[in-house]
Amino acid sequence: MKRYTIFILLLFAFAKSGLATHQRAAEITYKHIEGLTYQFTVTMYTRTSSPADDYRDSIPIVWGDGLVEMIPRIDFYPLGNDISFNRYVGKHTYAGPGAYTISVEDPNRNNGVVNIPNSVNVPMFIDSYLVINPFLGYNNSVKLLNSPIDEGCVGKPFYHNPGAFDEDGDSLSYKLVVCKGANGKDIPGYSFPKASSLFTLDSVTGDLIWENPILQGEYNVAFLTQEWRQGILIGYVRRDMQITIVSCANEPPVIVPLHDTCVQAGDTLRFSVRAYDPDSSNLTLTAFGGPFEQTVNPAYIFPDPAEGKDEVTATFVWPTNCSHVKKGAYSVGFKVKDSGFPIGLATFENVLVKVVAPAPENLDAHALGNGINLHWNKSVCANATGYRVYRNEDSTAWQHGVCETGVPAYTGFRLIGTLSDRNDTVFHDDQQGAGLVTGQKYCYRVIAFFADGAESYASNQTCAALKRDVPIITHVTNLKDRPTKGFARVDWVKPDALDTLQFPPPYLFKLYRGEGYSLNNPQLIRVFQGGMDTLWVDSLINLNAMKNAVSYRVDMESETAGFIGSSQPASSIFLSIQPADKRLRLSWNAQTPWRNTRYVVYRKNLQTHVFDSIAGTTQTYYQDKWLQNDQNYCYLIKSVGGYTLDGLVNPIVNYSQIACAVPNDVVAPCAPFDTVSTDCNQIENTLKIWMAPEDSCFYDLKSYYVYYASPGSELTLIDSLDGDHADTVYYLHHDLSSVVGCYAARAVDTVGNLSDLSPVVCVNYDACPQYELPNVFTPNGDGVNDKFTPMHSLSDNPKSTVDHIDMVILNRWGRVVFSTHEPMINWDGTNKFSHKKCPDGVYFYTCEVYYKGNDGFHKQHLQGSVSIRSGR
């Protein structure tokens, strides 16, 4: 009984608030003041003719931390067309970091809103979201520069853009949402405006597009403008706006399309904007967006506004500087409005402008010891945070595009160092103490970066190489003509830039060998006097019998002055083979001072016993398919590469050891992929299972096992499907009590190897349309809309996700006329106590909807009204 009493009190409260039928549009914005203190601005557009307009000099605001406060109205004036502007301002200090939702609920909206049933009794509810996070920094909300009151024509395209600007430079996105009413709940019966083609909101530009309005009247729509910082949602503003659609014949004006662009900080960006009107009306062209909101060197257009008949042109001008540099682009909007009757139509065009910092200038490089010193001029942007240094082992012809910042990975350059001080313009590259490689040419580029992640253009390219004053190894290879012997041949070249005064001849060259890629426990195996020999065949080892690679190093000494230096170590190519069903997976590696760029795979011919080339690749792996199980196969890998410095052997060709293996099926198939689609009407789920066509585990697939788990239970095998070499199969799961549940699959091959479980995919209660109720039904026995039932597909089968409901329907005196737990409801308008037909009129309901989800029950509260119109 207590619940019914509360409901009756709410009815009286709504009836009393009907006097305040004035809210058209609203939003809440905020600005950081200091510490944990923020200033909040509530902007509302109201009906001037409503008595509530004069008396609403303060409103309650919910701060999101458990506190509520009345804040005063500081601006109030009419705008014409029965519209008044209201601005309320208040400050609030939070106790600490956290996420806060600030909201205002004000009764009520103006009457007659087409897409809000009984709008005169529906409150206006708006909210904004604020994250206070010391690691992300303080946040100011987005500003929406264009008014939330707009007009359009029946049958003509309608366009609107909020003109969002974020002074913090956060990334913005836009999301269309349902208008909210009492207690912040979605308004029962709310629908998006009907369109002949589409009604949509561009998530990137914020363009609201309505093609085309069908009916005249006032409509309310809502959307979120979300702010993202470092990939984290840091705030949003909900705008609830009103659009008035009338009958008119004129066509909207057209803006000639613009293209996104970039400008270097310090340069002036200038371009023309042209618009024309199909109806030869007078036009007014204006502009908005972030560049116009800058405190230093703001953008402007001239003339402002630009006006003309038939056609109008304005010039956009922005004298940029370094303070405008940011990671994201600025959105610049242009609006042209005609003078059509009874209303002027408007068109919007958006262009993105990115301001890029100039590149650091005069990058120079020169060798010093085993490294290379770099120097460049300090960035001209005083707000630069530091520099990033990139290196490539050869020169390239790449030059950045007009909107290409930083040094993209596709250029071949790799980041090797970061300097976090704008004044630090010197960098020494010695490969973090390991030393650079003699014989390679190293090329560099430098960029400046900024606190928000913005990057400048790349600097000029500069290259340098170490002096050739030590030996350089060029080959560590299995003998090409006698690979079965497994002898390792080592080649090197002598230095050609040795300081012979400091290190006079005669010279000694000492050859060391060690197991592994890093020259573990090197052993001296040969000393060469006089330096005449630069090749050695190591016949004391058999590469084909080794369990690892073999590495070599050459040391050089002066017999009079002592040690001169060492070559970089170089290893042989080591080939490994993993058996699988009717295939062998080859992989290889080598640690060399030169760069290998391509490889050739050789397989021993079973008839001729000659190694034949079977594949070429730039990767260090290869899969040899279509083999016979239990047959031995032998392989050899050839590498092709070289140093980037001129004057050395090019190309450098080396061969691996011979490795052999026998294919056999010991590997399970890869886990399959799966998705599930739901038919809410039939209470059926269809599981789609497939294997990637190029997957190495797909070769001998035979079948799939299907697993299912109802809510609260474990996955259980329920069926198997023939999957013999089929890349996709489907499983229909029917005769269910609810579509809610989880699925997974395994693949099975021809010898019974079982794959890992696929990703578990679940159907939850939200897979079917939300439980919604209509606001009218007509129990007149004509077979159409005779009963009060759920809307959408739930009218066919509400039990697809709904377990049960708890509904009570009351008449206007607060007396119960019907109640049920059945999701279908099926009320025919009969009073359950008197068993008589209820008279036509408005009835009020509360309904708790219980969804059975994978993680338990979920409850949805519905509260609203339904009208009986029987025509009796």
DAURWO-V680005 format. One line per field, one symbol per residue. phi: phi as a letter, one per 30 degrees, with the letter a starting at -180 (. if undefined). psi: psi as a letter, one per 40 degrees, with the letter a starting at -180 (. if undefined). A space follows every 10 residues. Layout:
# DAURWO-V680005
phi: ???
psi: ???
This chain:
# DAURWO-V680005
phi: .ddddddddd dddddddddc cbdcaaabbb bdcahccbcc bccbcbdddd ededcddabd bcdibjcbbd cddcbaadcj hibccbbcba cbcddaelcb ccbbbbdbdd diddcbehed ccddbbbbcb ccbddcidbc ddccdcddcb bacdibecbb bdidbcddid dcbbbdbddc beiidedeid bdedbdbabb bddccidcbb bbeccdkcbc bbaccccbbh icdclabccc ccbccbcacd cddbcdecce abbdejccdb acbbbbbdch ddbbcbbake edcddchdda bbdbdcblci bbbbcdbbdd bddddaddcd cccbbbbccd cdbdcbbcbc bcbcccddde chdbbadbic bbccbbdded cddddlbbcb bbcldbcdbd ddcccibddd djdbdbabcc bedcbbbccb hhjdidcdjc ccbbbbbcbb edjdbddddd cbbabdddcb dbdcbbbddd dbdddidccc bbcddcbddd ddbdddbccc ccbbdjdchd hdcdcabcci iddbbbcddd bbedcdcadb cbbccbbcdc cjdclbdddb cddcccbcda dhabccbbaa cbdccdcabb ccbdddccic dcdcabaccc aaccchccdi cdbbbbcccb aldcddjcea dccbbdddbb acdadbcddd ddcabbcbcd dchbbcccba cdecddccec dcabccbbbd eiccdbdcab bdbehcdbbb bccbhcdadd lbbabbcbcd cjdcdddded cbccdddced dbcdcabbdc icibhdbdbd ciddddadde bddabbcbcb ddcicdcaaa cdedihdcic ddccicddde lcbcbbbccc cccdcjdbcb ccbabbccbd id
psi: dddddddddd ddddddeedg gehdiiihii hhcibehihh hhhihihdeh ddddegeiih hheefeiiih iihehhiiei ffhihhhhhi iihidiiahh hhihhhiaii iehdehhfdd ehihhiiihh hhhddeiihh iihheiiehi iiiheihhii hefhhheeei iiiihhiiii bhfeihhhei iihhidcihi hheddehhhh hiidiiahih iiihhihhhf ehheiihhhh ihhhhihiei iiihhhiiii iiihhdihhh iihhiihdef ihihhiiiid deeidhfiii ihihihiihd iihihhhhgi adeehidiii hhihhhhifi ieihiiiihi hhhhhhiiih ifhiiiihbf ahhiiiiihe heeidaihhi iifiiiehhi idehiagide eeiiheihhf hdehfhhhhf ffeeiihhei hhiiiiiiii deeiiiiiii hiiiiiigei ihhdhhiihd efdddeihhh iiiiiefhge ddgiiiihhh hiiiiieffh gihheihhie edhfihhgee ihdeeieiih iiihihihed eahdiiiiih iihhhihhia hfihhhiiih hidihhdiih hhhhhedefi hiheiiieif iihhifihie hhiiihhhih aiiehieihh ihhiiiihii ihhigehiii hiiiihihhd degihhhhhi ihdeheeedf hdiihhiihi heiihhheii ihfgehehii hhhafidieh iiiiiiihad eehhiihihh hihidediii hiiieiigge eeehfeihii iaedddgeed ehdiighhhi aeeehheiii ehdecfheeh hedefihiii ahiiiihhhh hhidfaihhh hihaihhhgd e.
